[in-house]
Amino acid sequence: MRKVNLRKIKQLRKEAKFSLDEMAQLLGYESPNGYYYLEIGRGKFSAEALAKVADKFGVPIDELFFIQDVTEMAN
């Protein structure tokens, strides 16, 4: 199962020295809280938002995901 790699997104943002406010503006949020909730997993990234993030940081969209083994989740 593919899951959004929130740690990777945060890492990319910090490496690029982007603030939460700048990311919020990129994705059309009025305040940084909207973006912050995505980054901590309280909200879900849309496909369009993930495409914007990948484009902004110059990475393939696949790098924003990791594969979680379903059997691990059952344990």
N, C-alpha and C positions, 0 to 999 in steps of 0.2 A: 504494500500500500504506500502510495506517495503522499508525503506530508510537506507542508511549507517549512523550510528550515529558518525559523525565526532568528536563531543565533547567527546564521550566516548573513541575513539581511542587516541585523544590528552591527555586525562586524564590518560589513561593507560601508555602512553609513558612517561609522566612527573612523574608519580608515580614510574616507573621503572628507572627513571633518564637516559633515552635514549635520545641522541641528534638527531636532524634532520639528521645529517650526518650518524649516525649509522642506522637509519631507512632507509635512502636512500640506504646504502650498502646492507641491508637485502633484499630490493626489487629490487636490481640491477640497481639503478640509479647512474650516474657518479657524480652528485652533489646533495647537499641537496635540491636544488630548486625543483627538480622533485618530491620528496616526499612532500615537503612543499605545493606544488600546490594541491596534493591529500588531504592533511589534511585541507586545507581551502576551498575545494570544487571547485577549478578551474579545476580539473581533476577528473576522476572517478577511483575508486579502481576496479581492475579486481577481479574475483573470486579467482584466484591464490594468489593475493596480500593479500586479506582479510584472506585467509587460513593461510598464513605465519604470518600475524599480530596476529591472534588468537592463533596460535601455540606458537609464541614467548612470549606472555603474559600469556599463560596457561589458556585461557578462551574459552568457547564454541563459535563457530562462530556466533551463534544466538545473543550473547551479543553485537555484533558489529552493530546491526540493531535496529531500532525502527519502530513502526507501525504508519503511518500517516493516519488519517481519511480523506478519499477523500472528504467528505462533508465540512471539515474544509478548504480544499484548494479552494473550490468554493466560499467561502465567501470573 
